């Protein structure tokens, strides 16, 4: 399966500059629609970030974002 890799800050969220590790901002408008569309095309979705993957996972759950297959913080 092919994979689409998304950066977290500024791509998945509305990042406007560093405000600490606990400020993860709001989801970018249309994010869920984008993820759903690329998954329908047969792609897996990965998020890559230097942020803690556990915090990103909690953000995904909080904002009810579906279709993320992998989160990397390496």
N, C-alpha and C positions, 0 to 999 in steps of 0.2 A: 504494500500500500504506500502511495506517495504521501508525504507529510508537508503541511504548510507550517512554517515556524514564524511566530509572531513575537515581537518585542512587547514587553508589558507596558512600560512607561511611554506615554505618548502615542501608542498604537492601540492598546486595549483600553487604556484609561485616558482621562483628560489632563494628564500631567502638565503642570505649568512651571515646574522647578522644584528642587529638593526642599521639602519641609519636614524631613525626618522619616525614619523607617516606618512609623505607624500611619503616615498619611499616604493612602493609596489612591485617593481621588475617586471620582465617579466613572462608571463605564463610559466609553466613547459612544455617542449616539450611533445606532446601527450595528453595534458589535455583535449582538446575538443574531441578527439577520445575516450578517456576513459569515459568521461561523456556520450557521445552518446551511447557507448556500454552498459553501465550499465542501461541507460534509456530503451534501447531495451529489456533488461531483466526484465523490469517492476518496476524498483526502482525509487523512488524520490531521488533528490540530495540536500543535505544541506551543507552549509559551516559554520563552527564554528570558531570563532576567538576572541581574545581580542581586535582586531582592530575595528574601527568604521565601522558599517555595511554600512553606506552611502558611505564611501570611497571604500569599497569593491564592492558595487553595481556599482559605477562609473567605477572602474577598469574592471569589467565584461563587461560593455557596451563598454568601450574604446577598449577592446581586442576582442570584438565580440564573447564572450563565451556564448553558448546557453545551456539551460537545467538545470539551477540552480533554484530550487524550493523555497529555504529558505536560508536566511543569518542571523546568530545569532551572536551578540557581547556580550553575557552574560556569 
